[in-house]
Amino acid sequence: MSEGEDGGGSFEDRLQAARRRQGLDIRPSESSGGQDGRSLSALGIGMRVGVELVSALAVAVAIGWWLDKWLHTSPVLLALFVLLGGAAGVLNVWRLMGPGRAAPGEATDLMGRRRGGPMGKGCDRGG
């Protein structure tokens, strides 16, 4: 039998070399540091933070303005929802950048909390 294209070596060595050539065997230290291999640039993070803040505030202002028009109140609800929207935007940024954030590839639940092993063992259930 022939040894294959790469010359000699064990099957595992040849398989590892082929996987490296195809880009399938990238170790975490070689990856760019982002989720799914995408890099997290400062511009990308800054844009995400800006969008989180502005979108939360815009939605809150729209809701407050609409409620003020519907209920014929002075801009009391608009002012209240501006404060709520600002707080929601800051909370979104805190969740994005704050401590306790899950590492890329770490399992989280829908609320962004870290999960334990299989079937959610060790998950913080709250209560």
CORJOGI-V166287 format. One record per run of one state. SS is the DSSP state (helix for helix, strand for strand, loop for the rest). FROM is the first residue (numbers start at 1). LEN is the number of residues. Records with the same first field share a line. If there is no record, write none. Layout:
SS->FROM-LEN / FROM-LEN
This chain:
loop->1-10 / 23-12 / 38-4 / 72-4 / 98-10 / 109-5 / 115-3 / 121-7
helix->11-12 / 35-3 / 42-30 / 76-22 / 118-3
strand->108-1 / 114-1
